[in-house]
């Protein structure tokens, strides 16, 4: 994803809005590559503490970008890069 791309974002109603224009991309803004994890079985209802971590593992989404998008009718807004779909990368059907 780069500045000048057309993107789509799934809004709260579940419908695809008009495409927006990427204005800025803040690289590596959200997330992490790995995190402390609890691999042992914890009984239901038991509180977990940070000292119970027994390993390090990969995170679900990894490191993501923050993207500033200008929507034609809604204005400006920031989005997580995993919530956007680049239209200009689609193949012609």
N, C-alpha and C positions, 0 to 999 in steps of 0.2 A: 504494500500500500504506500502510495506516495502522493505528494501535493498535486492537485489537479485531477485526481481520479474521481469518477462518479461512484457513489456508494448507495446501498439500500440498508435500512435498519428496520427490523421487525418491531413495531410499536406495541403498546399495551393491549390494543384491540385485536392483535393478531393479523392485521392487514399490512401490506407493503405500501409505504408512502411513496411520493415522488422521489426521484433520486436527489441526493445532496452532493455538494462539491467539497472535497477534502481541502481544507485551508492550511492546516498545520498538523504535524505528527510529532509527538513527544516520545522518543524511543525509550524502551525499557522502563516505563512509568509504573506499571502494575506488576505484582507477582514476584515469584522467586523460583529458582530451579529446583531447590530441594528444601526440606523442612524436617524438624524433629517429628518422629512418629511413634505411636504406641502400638506395638505389634502383639503384645500379650492380650489375652482375652480378659475383658473387664466385665464383671457381673452387672446386670441391669440395675439401675438405681444407685450405683456407686459413683461417688464424685471422682473426677480425674484431676490430677495435679500436674504442673509442668515437670516436676521431678520424676514422674512416672515414664517419661519418654525413654524408650530402649533401642532406638535406631534412627537412622536418617534415610529418607527416601525421596523420590521425585514428587513434585506437586502435580496436580491434575492438569492445569492450563499453562504452567511455566511462566516465562516473562512475556508480558504483552505491552502494546503501545497504547497511549492515549491519543485520540484523534479529534481534532476540532473540525466540525462539519457545518457548512452553511446550508440550511434547508430553505427552499424557495418560499414556503408559506409560514414556517415556524421560527425561522431566525437561526441563531448560532447555538451550538451545543457540543459538549464533550462526550465522547463515547469510548468504551473499551474496544480494542481492535477485534476481539472475538465476537462482538455483537454486530459487526458490519460485514456486508458482502460487497465486494468490488464488482461493479457492473462492467467496467471496461475490459475485464479479464475474461468475460464470457465469450464462448465461441458463437459465431452466427449460426442460426438454425435454418 
